[in-house]
């Protein structure tokens, strides 16, 4: 078993990083070479601006290369709750932003010729309890009427052709959702940014910053750059050099396993619908097939802000057990990959983007960034260059999390709370 992300291990290595020392002056600097940062860098470079990207590790090292491979439309929250708390217009705009995010990815793939197995698969949210089905149905009635007619409720009997398990009581199908190979996409996006003129430095963490004379100086261990404007796109991997954001983003571990390739018979007996799947538990699971027919199974197996081989291995055992409980037919199937990563959670689980502390930023995707992060990169590029303000999170207050200064000591308590909810709700 490999303790590396399947997406990174099965994708071409990005070979377009600049060599030598970090230096020079640019119109824009982007910190972080994930979906958000690369989406912004590509568009800014296409617009004719000089752009440098500073990445602490390698392209796609963080959440962009460590996720479950889902591009799910709609919001993570109950649409009904969002409508009640934010009003109809704002709830619609936020819901539509996720749809737009998938369309942006599909457009870029076509424009740049990226081979990443993109497919409009549809997402099936599976009710783990009868009461959960009733809640899904109430949410469906509102969003189907207000904003997404491409949805449907499936009964328990309808699931026979979708998923090979008797553990679920029906579900809600969102047909606009998609999937792709995340590693191949992020490498292709980086290559496209470089083709359009962006400069990408890997192994160049920003360790300090200073604003003088209307521009920024960003210092790395390999040298420094000067830029007129800076976009921070580091999510859960934001360092102590940016304390304002560290107090507002909670890094939470998310863990995954990938089986050995399944036979066609095993696929037909397990996920014949070929969709992205997620269940309704608070500490739930999400899963899909990879392009080479592995079942990729993930979840919040442990409430921890640590992802290393020891932590990932513990989570992998928990994930294997949960997979076999749902799909006992996979009991003897080997696990080829086990990995983890950090998710950038906000207190209310809505992303944030704009400018603060003298920097532009987009982060806080709360486990639902793959489908919208590239789109937010383009939105931030337009905002920074003065072309347009299409920021769907504009106007949302973003207060610091009380008692949080970068290391989330409270995660075990949060985990215990959600476990209790799952047991009694």
C-alpha positions in Angstrom: 0.0 0.0 0.0 1.3 3.4 -0.9 0.9 6.3 1.5 0.6 8.9 -1.3 -2.4 10.4 -2.9 -3.6 8.4 -5.9 -4.2 11.6 -7.9 -0.5 12.6 -7.5 0.9 9.2 -8.1 -1.0 8.6 -11.3 -0.5 12.0 -12.9 2.4 13.4 -15.0 4.9 15.3 -12.9 4.8 19.1 -13.5 8.1 20.0 -15.1 7.5 23.7 -15.8 8.8 25.2 -12.6 11.4 28.0 -12.8 14.9 27.0 -11.7 17.4 29.0 -9.8 16.8 31.8 -7.3 13.5 33.5 -6.7 13.6 37.1 -7.8 12.1 39.9 -10.0 9.3 42.3 -10.0 5.8 41.4 -11.2 2.3 42.9 -11.5 0.8 40.1 -9.4 2.1 37.4 -7.0 0.1 34.3 -6.2 0.9 32.3 -3.1 -0.2 28.7 -3.5 -0.2 26.5 -6.6 -3.4 24.7 -6.2 -6.6 25.2 -8.1 -7.3 28.7 -6.9 -3.8 30.1 -7.3 -3.3 28.5 -10.7 -6.7 29.5 -12.0 -5.9 33.1 -11.1 -2.4 32.9 -12.5 -3.5 31.5 -15.8 -6.1 34.2 -16.4 -3.9 37.1 -15.3 -1.2 35.8 -17.6 -3.7 35.5 -20.5 -4.7 39.1 -19.8 -1.1 40.2 -20.4 0.0 40.8 -16.8 3.3 39.6 -15.4 2.6 36.9 -12.7 4.7 34.8 -10.3 3.4 31.9 -8.3 5.1 30.9 -5.1 4.4 27.3 -3.9 5.8 26.0 -0.6 5.9 22.4 -1.9 5.0 21.3 -5.4 2.1 22.0 -7.7 -1.1 20.5 -6.4 0.6 19.3 -3.2 -2.3 20.5 -0.9 -6.0 20.0 -1.0 -6.1 20.2 -4.8 -4.2 16.9 -5.1 -5.6 15.2 -1.9 -9.3 15.3 -2.3 -12.0 12.7 -3.3 -12.2 13.7 -7.0 -15.8 15.0 -6.8 -17.0 18.1 -8.6 -20.4 18.4 -6.9 -22.8 21.2 -7.8 -24.8 23.0 -5.3 -23.8 23.9 -1.7 -22.7 21.7 1.1 -25.4 23.2 3.3 -29.1 22.7 3.3 -30.4 25.0 0.6 -33.5 25.7 2.8 -31.3 26.8 5.7 -29.3 29.1 3.4 -32.5 30.6 2.0 -33.9 31.2 5.5 -30.7 32.8 6.9 -29.5 34.7 3.8 -32.6 35.3 1.7 -33.7 33.9 -1.6 -31.4 36.0 -3.9 -28.2 35.3 -2.0 -29.0 31.6 -1.6 -29.6 31.3 -5.3 -26.4 33.2 -6.1 -24.3 30.9 -3.9 -25.9 27.8 -5.2 -25.3 28.9 -8.8 -21.7 29.7 -8.0 -20.9 26.0 -7.6 -22.6 25.3 -10.9 -20.5 28.0 -12.5 -17.4 26.5 -11.0 -17.9 23.2 -12.8 -18.6 25.0 -16.1 -15.4 27.0 -15.6 -13.4 23.7 -15.2 -15.1 22.2 -18.3 -14.3 25.3 -20.3 -10.6 25.4 -19.3 -10.2 21.7 -20.1 -11.5 22.4 -23.6 -9.5 25.5 -24.1 -6.2 24.0 -22.9 -6.7 20.4 -24.1 -6.3 18.9 -20.6 -6.7 15.1 -20.5 -8.2 14.5 -17.0 -11.2 12.1 -17.6 -13.8 14.9 -16.9 -17.3 13.5 -16.9 -20.8 14.8 -15.9 -21.6 11.9 -13.6 -24.2 13.4 -11.3 -24.0 13.3 -7.5 -26.2 11.0 -5.4 -26.7 12.1 -1.8 -27.7 8.9 0.0 -30.0 9.0 3.1 -28.4 6.9 5.9 -31.6 7.0 8.0 -35.3 7.2 7.1 -35.5 10.7 8.8 -32.6 11.8 6.6 -34.6 11.0 3.5 -37.4 13.2 4.7 -35.0 16.0 5.2 -33.5 15.6 1.7 -37.1 15.6 0.3 -37.8 19.0 2.0 -34.6 20.5 0.7 -35.3 19.1 -2.7 -38.7 20.7 -3.0 -37.2 24.1 -2.4 -34.1 23.9 -4.6 -35.8 22.1 -7.4 -38.4 24.9 -7.5 -36.0 27.8 -6.9 -32.7 27.1 -8.6 -32.0 23.6 -9.8 -34.6 21.7 -11.9 -32.0 19.1 -12.8 -32.5 17.3 -9.5 -34.6 14.2 -8.6 -35.5 12.2 -5.5 -34.8 8.5 -5.7 -36.6 6.0 -3.5 -35.0 3.1 -1.8 -36.1 0.8 -4.7 -34.7 3.3 -7.2 -31.2 2.8 -5.7 -31.0 -0.8 -7.0 -29.5 0.4 -10.3 -27.3 3.1 -8.6 -25.5 1.5 -5.6 -25.0 -2.1 -4.5 -25.9 -1.7 -0.8 -29.0 -2.0 1.3 -27.7 0.6 3.8 -29.5 3.6 2.3 -33.1 4.7 2.3 -33.2 6.7 -0.9 -31.4 9.8 -2.1 -31.3 13.0 -4.0 -29.7 13.1 -7.4 -28.0 16.3 -8.7 -27.4 15.7 -12.3 -25.1 18.7 -13.0 -22.3 17.3 -10.8 -19.1 15.9 -12.3 -15.8 14.1 -11.7 -12.3 14.2 -13.0 -8.8 13.1 -12.4 -7.6 15.8 -10.0 -3.8 15.2 -10.4 -3.9 15.4 -14.2 -6.1 18.5 -14.1 -3.9 20.5 -11.7 -0.7 19.6 -13.7 -2.5 20.6 -16.9 -3.6 23.9 -15.3 -0.1 24.7 -14.2 1.3 23.9 -17.6 -1.3 26.2 -19.2 -0.4 29.0 -16.8 3.2 28.7 -17.8 2.4 28.6 -21.5 0.5 31.9 -21.1 3.5 33.5 -19.4 3.2 32.9 -15.6 6.3 32.0 -13.6 5.9 29.2 -11.1 8.5 28.6 -8.3 8.1 25.3 -6.3 9.7 24.8 -2.9 9.4 28.5 -2.3 7.4 29.1 0.9 6.7 32.8 1.8 8.3 33.3 5.2 7.8 37.0 5.5 6.2 40.0 3.7 6.6 43.7 3.7 4.5 46.4 2.0 6.5 49.5 1.0 5.8 52.1 -1.7 2.5 50.6 -2.8 3.9 47.2 -3.5 4.7 43.9 -1.7 8.0 42.2 -1.1 7.6 38.5 -0.5 10.6 36.7 1.0 11.3 33.0 0.5 14.4 30.9 1.5 15.5 31.1 -2.1 15.1 34.8 -2.6 12.4 37.5 -2.8 10.0 39.0 -5.3 8.2 42.3 -5.5 4.6 42.5 -6.7 2.0 45.2 -7.0 -0.8 42.9 -5.7 -0.8 39.6 -3.9 -3.4 36.7 -3.9 -3.2 34.4 -0.9 -4.5 30.9 -2.0 -3.2 28.6 0.6 -6.3 27.4 2.4 -5.6 25.0 5.2 -1.9 25.2 4.5 -1.7 28.9 5.4 1.3 29.5 7.6 2.0 31.6 10.7 3.3 34.3 8.3 -0.4 35.2 7.8 -2.0 35.2 11.3 -5.2 37.1 10.2 -6.2 34.1 8.1 -4.9 31.4 10.4 -7.4 32.7 13.0 -10.3 32.3 10.6 -9.6 29.0 8.9 -9.7 25.7 10.8 -7.5 23.0 9.3 -9.3 19.6 9.6 -7.9 16.3 8.4 -9.8 14.4 5.6 -8.6 10.9 4.7 -9.0 8.5 1.8 -8.2 5.0 0.6 -8.3 3.7 -3.0 -8.8 0.0 -3.6 -7.0 -2.1 -6.2 -8.8 -1.9 -9.6 -12.2 -3.6 -9.4 -13.4 -6.1 -12.0 -16.4 -5.2 -14.2 -18.5 -7.6 -12.1 -17.4 -5.9 -8.8 -18.2 -2.5 -10.3 -21.7 -3.7 -11.3 -22.2 -5.0 -7.8 -21.0 -1.9 -6.0 -21.5 1.4 -7.9 -23.3 0.5 -11.1 -24.6 4.1 -11.4 -21.0 5.5 -11.8 -21.8 8.7 -9.9 -20.1 10.6 -7.1 -21.7 9.5 -3.9 -22.0 11.0 -0.4 -24.1 9.9 2.6 -26.0 12.1 5.0 -24.1 11.4 8.3 -22.3 14.2 10.0 -19.2 12.0 10.1 -20.0 10.5 6.7 -18.3 9.0 3.7 -17.9 10.0 0.1 -16.9 7.7 -2.8 -16.5 7.2 -6.5 -14.7 5.1 -9.1 -11.4 6.3 -10.4 -10.7 6.2 -14.2 -9.1 2.8 -13.7 -12.0 1.4 -11.7 -10.6 1.8 -8.2 -13.1 2.6 -5.5 -12.0 5.9 -3.9 -13.5 6.0 -0.4 -13.1 9.0 1.9 -14.3 10.6 5.0 -13.6 12.4 8.3 -12.2 9.2 9.8 -10.5 11.1 12.6 -11.0 14.7 13.9 -7.4 15.7 13.7 -5.3 18.5 12.1 -2.5 16.1 11.4 -1.9 14.3 8.2 1.2 12.1 8.1 1.8 8.4 7.4 1.0 7.3 11.0 -2.2 9.4 11.2 -3.2 8.4 7.7 -2.7 4.7 8.4 -5.0 4.9 11.5 -7.6 6.7 9.4 -7.2 4.2 6.6 -8.2 1.3 8.9 -11.3 3.2 10.0 -12.2 3.9 6.4 -11.7 0.3 5.3 -14.0 -0.9 8.1 -16.7 1.7 7.0 -16.4 0.7 3.4 -16.8 -3.0 4.1 -19.9 -2.3 6.4 -21.5 -0.6 3.4 -20.2 -2.9 0.8 -19.5 -6.3 2.4 -18.8 -7.7 -1.1 -15.5 -5.8 -1.1 -14.2 -7.5 2.1 -11.3 -9.2 0.4 -10.4 -6.4 -2.0 -6.9 -4.9 -1.5 -6.2 -1.3 -0.6 -3.5 0.2 -2.9 -3.5 3.8 -1.6 -4.0 5.5 1.7 -3.6 9.3 2.1 -4.8 12.3 3.9 -4.9 16.1 3.7 -6.2 19.2 5.3 -9.5 20.9 4.6 -9.9 24.6 5.2 -13.0 24.9 7.3 -14.7 28.1 8.3 -17.0 28.4 11.3 -20.1 28.5 9.1 -18.7 26.3 6.3 -19.1 29.0 3.7 -16.0 30.1 1.7 -14.6 33.6 1.9 -12.9 35.8 -0.7 -12.0 39.4 -1.1 -9.3 41.6 0.3 -8.2 41.9 3.9 -5.0 42.6 5.9 -3.7 44.2 2.7 -4.0 41.0 0.7 -6.5 39.5 -1.7 -7.6 36.0 -0.7 -9.9 33.1 -1.6 -10.2 30.1 0.8 -12.4 28.4 3.4 -13.9 26.0 0.9 -14.8 23.7 3.8 -14.4 20.4 1.9 -16.2 21.6 -1.2 -13.4 23.4 -3.0 -12.6 21.2 -6.0 -15.6 22.3 -7.9 -15.3 26.0 -7.2 -11.6 26.8 -6.5 -10.5 27.3 -10.1 -13.5 29.5 -10.7 -12.7 31.5 -7.6 -9.2 32.0 -9.0 -10.6 33.5 -12.1 -13.0 35.7 -10.1 -10.1 37.0 -8.0 -8.0 37.6 -11.1 -10.8 39.8 -12.5 -11.3 41.5 -9.1 -7.6 42.3 -8.7 -7.2 43.6 -12.2 -10.3 45.8 -11.8 -12.3 44.1 -14.6 -15.3 42.9 -12.5 -16.5 42.0 -9.0 -18.3 38.6 -9.4 -17.4 37.5 -5.9 -20.3 35.4 -4.5 -19.1 35.7 -1.0 -18.9 39.5 -1.1 -20.4 41.0 2.0 -20.2 37.9 4.3 -18.7 38.9 7.6 -15.6 36.8 8.6 -14.9 37.0 12.3 -12.0 35.1 13.9 -12.9 31.8 15.6 -12.8 32.4 19.3 -9.9 30.7 21.0 -8.3 29.6 17.7 -4.8 30.8 16.8 -3.8 28.3 14.2 -3.7 24.9 16.0 -7.3 23.7 16.5 -7.1 22.1 19.9 -10.8 21.7 20.0 -11.2 19.2 17.2 -11.7 16.1 19.4 -14.6 17.9 21.1 -16.1 18.7 17.8 -15.7 15.1 16.7 -17.4 13.8 19.9 -20.3 16.3 19.3 -20.9 15.1 15.7 -20.6 11.4 16.7 -23.4 12.0 19.2 -25.6 13.7 16.6 -25.1 10.8 14.2 -26.0 8.3 17.0 -29.2 10.0 18.1 -30.6 11.9 15.1 
